[in-house]
Amino acid sequence: MAQYIPAILEFFYILIGLLSMMTAVRCFRDETNDTRIGTGLFWLILGVIFAAGKLMPYVVSGVLLALIGVLTLFKQVKIGKLAEISEEEGQKSAERIGSWVFFPSVLLAIIAVVISYTPLGGQVGIGIASIAALIVAMIITKAPPKVVLDDTDRMFQSVGTTGILPQLLAALGVVFNAAGVGDVISQAISGVVPEGNRLAGVIAYCLGMMIFTMVMGNAFAAFTVITAGIGVPFVMMQGGDPVVAGTLAMTAGFCGTLLTPMAANFNALPVALLEMDDTNGVIKAQAPMAIAMIMIHIILMYVLAF
């Protein structure tokens, strides 16, 4: 079964690319958007990268990424005209569906977790779970395919350019690690953390994961750099259990995810979809829990890892 995983993942990438291209076509045709050409180009190029990225030389992919970066830099990507639903119609649908509206989301999580324990793994699990949840949502809401496409376009445009941040930041983590950023951090920390002090090492490891995650916007991207620079020399080489320390370090990084606008899919997406006036409203609500959890992580790592 494992040999089919690359093909399955490629199918999902192509599907995402096609949906992005659909949004591009809608943007090109939207005469109410004064930046429709730039907006359409952004979604078209992004769709091509997702759908045909495996077939393109790395240089071509890099040039295309740079191009969408230029479009973003010069503010040529804006939200255009979206499909609208009347308040009365929305209220009727809400009363008819009730709490069942949450079922597809719960089903998505359950299916994804179950498949993650199979040879297919978590990435394939998320893709399969998303399609299954979409089908169930269509059955519950009795939504025709056009509504699905309209809402897909609405989500793409609402998230906007921040939607590509997770992929870019994950790649940046690999680049940082290859460039030796972990060694630089290790040398800097060695002048602050007393040699052989386990508690200081644990505090540096957990806070380093949280802070670097805030910078990177992605705990996975931060993990390789901070573990190489702080975790190994100041925790694991001092007798810390690599499994326990590494696991807690990863979740400590998630505390940083709660505190940064760079974590677009967690903090910028809800703001965009809920049309919140305060762009940092989600972060402010999460901050007390994040601070409490990082303290708990420090205690747990110090007690359990040694």
C-alpha positions as CSV (number, residue, x, y, z in Angstrom):
1,M,0.0,0.0,0.0
2,A,2.9,2.3,0.8
3,Q,3.9,2.4,-2.9
4,Y,0.7,4.2,-3.8
5,I,1.1,7.1,-1.3
6,P,3.0,9.4,-3.7
7,A,0.4,8.9,-6.4
8,I,-2.5,9.6,-3.9
9,L,-0.7,12.7,-2.6
10,E,-0.1,13.9,-6.1
11,F,-3.8,13.5,-6.8
12,F,-4.6,15.8,-3.9
13,Y,-2.0,18.4,-5.1
14,I,-3.5,18.4,-8.6
15,L,-7.0,18.8,-7.1
16,I,-5.9,21.8,-5.1
17,G,-4.2,23.2,-8.2
18,L,-7.4,22.9,-10.2
19,L,-9.5,24.6,-7.6
20,S,-7.0,27.4,-7.5
21,M,-7.2,27.7,-11.3
22,M,-11.0,27.9,-11.0
23,T,-10.6,30.9,-8.6
24,A,-8.2,32.4,-11.2
25,V,-10.8,32.2,-13.9
26,R,-13.4,33.9,-11.7
27,C,-10.9,36.6,-10.8
28,F,-10.0,37.3,-14.4
29,R,-13.7,37.7,-15.2
30,D,-14.5,39.9,-12.2
31,E,-14.7,43.4,-13.7
32,T,-15.5,44.9,-10.2
33,N,-11.9,44.1,-9.1
34,D,-9.5,46.8,-10.1
35,T,-6.6,44.3,-9.7
36,R,-8.3,41.4,-11.4
37,I,-5.3,40.7,-13.7
38,G,-2.8,40.5,-10.8
39,T,-5.3,38.5,-8.6
40,G,-6.1,36.1,-11.4
41,L,-2.4,35.6,-12.1
42,F,-1.6,34.9,-8.5
43,W,-4.2,32.1,-8.3
44,L,-3.3,30.8,-11.7
45,I,0.4,30.5,-11.0
46,L,-0.3,29.0,-7.6
47,G,-2.6,26.5,-9.2
48,V,0.1,25.5,-11.8
49,I,2.7,25.1,-9.0
50,F,0.4,22.7,-7.1
51,A,-0.9,20.8,-10.1
52,A,2.3,20.5,-12.2
53,G,5.0,21.2,-9.6
54,K,6.4,17.7,-9.8
55,L,6.9,18.0,-13.6
56,M,8.6,21.4,-13.5
57,P,12.4,22.0,-12.9
58,Y,13.1,23.6,-9.5
59,V,14.3,26.7,-11.1
60,V,10.9,27.2,-12.9
61,S,9.0,26.7,-9.6
62,G,11.3,29.2,-7.9
63,V,10.7,31.8,-10.6
64,L,7.0,31.3,-10.4
65,L,7.1,31.7,-6.6
66,A,9.1,34.9,-6.9
67,L,6.5,36.2,-9.4
68,I,3.6,35.7,-7.1
69,G,5.7,37.3,-4.4
70,V,6.1,40.4,-6.6
71,L,2.4,40.4,-7.2
72,T,1.8,40.4,-3.5
73,L,4.5,43.0,-2.8
74,F,2.9,45.5,-5.1
75,K,-0.6,44.8,-3.7
76,Q,-2.0,43.3,-6.9
77,V,-3.9,40.5,-5.1
78,K,-7.2,41.6,-3.6
79,I,-10.6,39.9,-2.8
80,G,-13.0,40.3,-5.7
81,K,-16.7,39.6,-6.0
82,L,-17.8,36.6,-4.0
83,A,-21.0,34.6,-4.2
84,E,-23.5,36.0,-1.7
85,I,-26.3,34.5,0.3
86,S,-29.1,36.5,1.8
87,E,-29.4,36.7,5.6
88,E,-32.9,35.3,5.5
89,E,-31.8,32.3,3.4
90,G,-28.8,31.7,5.7
91,Q,-31.0,31.8,8.8
92,K,-33.5,29.3,7.3
93,S,-30.6,26.9,6.5
94,A,-29.2,27.3,10.0
95,E,-32.5,26.5,11.6
96,R,-33.0,23.5,9.3
97,I,-29.6,21.9,9.8
98,G,-29.0,22.8,13.5
99,S,-26.1,21.2,15.3
100,W,-25.6,18.8,12.4
101,V,-23.5,21.6,10.7
102,F,-20.6,20.5,13.0
103,F,-20.8,16.8,12.0
104,P,-18.6,17.0,8.8
105,S,-15.8,18.8,10.8
106,V,-15.9,16.1,13.5
107,L,-16.0,13.4,10.9
108,L,-13.0,14.9,9.1
109,A,-11.0,14.7,12.3
110,I,-12.0,11.2,13.1
111,I,-11.3,9.8,9.7
112,A,-8.0,11.6,9.4
113,V,-6.8,10.2,12.8
114,V,-7.9,6.7,12.0
115,I,-6.1,6.6,8.6
116,S,-3.0,8.1,10.2
117,Y,-2.6,4.8,12.1
118,T,-2.6,2.9,8.8
119,P,0.3,2.6,6.3
120,L,-1.3,5.4,4.4
121,G,-0.2,7.9,7.0
122,G,-1.5,11.3,8.2
123,Q,-1.1,13.3,4.9
124,V,-3.2,10.9,2.9
125,G,-5.6,10.7,5.8
126,I,-6.3,14.4,5.8
127,G,-6.9,14.3,2.0
128,I,-9.3,11.4,2.2
129,A,-11.0,12.8,5.3
130,S,-11.6,16.1,3.6
131,I,-13.3,14.6,0.6
132,A,-15.4,12.4,2.8
133,A,-16.4,15.3,5.0
134,L,-17.3,17.4,1.9
135,I,-19.6,14.7,0.6
136,V,-21.3,14.4,3.9
137,A,-21.7,18.2,4.2
138,M,-23.3,18.2,0.7
139,I,-25.8,15.5,1.8
140,I,-26.6,17.3,5.1
141,T,-27.0,20.8,3.6
142,K,-28.4,19.5,0.2
143,A,-26.0,21.9,-1.5
144,P,-25.6,21.6,-5.2
145,P,-22.1,21.4,-6.8
146,K,-22.3,25.1,-7.7
147,V,-22.6,26.1,-4.1
148,V,-19.5,24.0,-3.3
149,L,-17.5,25.7,-6.0
150,D,-18.8,29.2,-4.9
151,D,-17.8,28.5,-1.3
152,T,-14.4,27.1,-2.3
153,D,-13.7,30.3,-4.2
154,R,-14.9,32.3,-1.2
155,M,-12.5,30.5,1.1
156,F,-9.6,30.8,-1.3
157,Q,-10.0,34.5,-1.8
158,S,-10.8,35.2,1.9
159,V,-7.6,33.5,3.0
160,G,-5.7,35.3,0.2
161,T,-2.0,35.3,-0.1
162,T,-1.5,34.0,3.5
163,G,-2.7,30.6,2.3
164,I,0.7,29.8,0.9
165,L,2.6,30.8,4.1
166,P,2.6,27.3,5.7
167,Q,4.3,25.7,2.6
168,L,6.9,28.5,2.3
169,L,7.7,28.5,6.0
170,A,8.1,24.8,6.1
171,A,10.6,25.0,3.2
172,L,12.4,27.9,5.0
173,G,12.9,25.6,8.0
174,V,14.8,23.1,5.8
175,V,16.9,25.9,4.3
176,F,17.7,27.3,7.8
177,N,18.8,23.9,8.9
178,A,21.0,23.3,5.8
179,A,22.5,26.7,6.2
180,G,23.7,25.9,9.8
181,V,21.4,28.2,11.6
182,G,21.1,25.6,14.4
183,D,24.8,25.8,15.0
184,V,24.7,29.5,15.2
185,I,21.9,29.3,17.8
186,S,23.8,26.7,19.7
187,Q,26.8,28.9,20.0
188,A,24.7,31.9,21.1
189,I,22.9,29.9,23.7
190,S,26.1,28.4,25.1
191,G,27.1,31.8,26.3
192,V,23.8,32.2,28.3
193,V,22.9,28.7,29.6
194,P,25.2,27.5,32.3
195,E,27.0,24.2,31.3
196,G,25.3,21.2,32.9
197,N,22.3,23.1,34.1
198,R,19.4,20.9,33.1
199,L,16.6,23.3,34.1
200,A,18.2,26.1,32.1
201,G,18.5,23.8,29.1
202,V,14.9,22.8,29.3
203,I,13.7,26.4,29.6
204,A,15.9,27.4,26.6
205,Y,14.6,24.5,24.6
206,C,10.9,25.2,25.3
207,L,11.1,28.9,24.9
208,G,13.3,28.5,21.8
209,M,10.7,26.4,20.2
210,M,7.9,28.8,21.1
211,I,9.8,31.9,19.9
212,F,11.2,30.4,16.7
213,T,7.8,29.0,15.9
214,M,6.4,32.6,16.3
215,V,9.0,33.7,13.8
216,M,8.6,30.8,11.4
217,G,4.8,30.5,11.9
218,N,5.3,26.7,11.9
219,A,6.4,24.4,14.7
220,F,7.6,21.8,12.2
221,A,9.9,24.2,10.5
222,A,11.3,25.4,13.9
223,F,11.7,21.9,15.3
224,T,14.7,20.8,13.2
225,V,16.6,24.1,13.8
226,I,15.9,24.4,17.6
227,T,16.4,20.7,18.3
228,A,19.8,20.7,16.5
229,G,20.8,24.0,18.2
230,I,19.4,23.7,21.7
231,G,17.7,20.4,22.3
232,V,20.6,18.0,21.5
233,P,23.4,19.8,23.2
234,F,21.6,21.3,26.2
235,V,18.9,18.7,27.0
236,M,19.6,15.3,25.4
237,M,23.3,15.3,25.9
238,Q,22.6,16.2,29.5
239,G,20.7,12.9,29.9
240,G,17.3,13.9,28.7
241,D,15.2,11.3,27.0
242,P,15.1,12.2,23.3
243,V,11.6,10.8,22.8
244,V,10.0,12.7,25.7
245,A,12.0,15.9,25.2
246,G,11.4,15.9,21.5
247,T,7.7,15.3,21.8
248,L,7.2,18.0,24.4
249,A,9.4,20.4,22.4
250,M,7.1,20.0,19.4
251,T,4.0,20.8,21.4
252,A,5.8,23.7,23.1
253,G,6.3,25.1,19.6
254,F,2.5,24.9,19.2
255,C,2.3,27.4,22.0
256,G,4.1,29.8,19.7
257,T,1.6,29.0,17.0
258,L,-1.1,30.5,19.1
259,L,0.8,33.8,19.4
260,T,1.8,34.7,15.9
261,P,0.1,36.1,12.8
262,M,2.6,34.1,10.8
263,A,0.5,31.0,11.6
264,A,-1.9,32.0,8.9
265,N,-4.0,28.9,8.8
266,F,-4.6,29.1,12.6
267,N,-4.8,32.8,13.3
268,A,-5.3,34.7,10.0
269,L,-7.9,32.3,8.5
270,P,-10.5,32.7,11.3
271,V,-10.1,36.5,11.2
272,A,-10.7,36.5,7.4
273,L,-13.6,34.0,7.4
274,L,-15.3,35.7,10.4
275,E,-14.6,39.2,9.1
276,M,-13.2,40.3,12.5
277,D,-12.4,44.0,12.9
278,D,-9.4,43.2,15.1
279,T,-6.8,41.3,13.0
280,N,-5.1,40.1,16.2
281,G,-8.3,39.2,18.0
282,V,-7.7,35.4,17.8
283,I,-4.2,35.8,19.1
284,K,-5.3,37.9,22.0
285,A,-7.9,35.3,23.0
286,Q,-5.3,32.5,22.8
287,A,-2.4,34.3,24.6
288,P,-3.3,33.5,28.2
289,M,-3.6,29.8,27.4
290,A,-0.4,29.8,25.4
291,I,1.6,31.3,28.2
292,A,0.1,28.9,30.8
293,M,0.9,25.9,28.5
294,I,4.5,26.8,27.9
295,M,5.1,26.9,31.7
296,I,3.4,23.5,32.0
297,H,5.7,22.2,29.2
298,I,8.8,23.4,31.0
299,I,7.7,21.6,34.1
300,L,6.8,18.4,32.3
301,M,10.0,18.2,30.3
302,Y,12.2,18.8,33.4
303,V,10.3,16.1,35.4
304,L,9.7,13.5,32.7
305,A,12.7,13.7,30.4
306,F,15.3,13.1,33.1
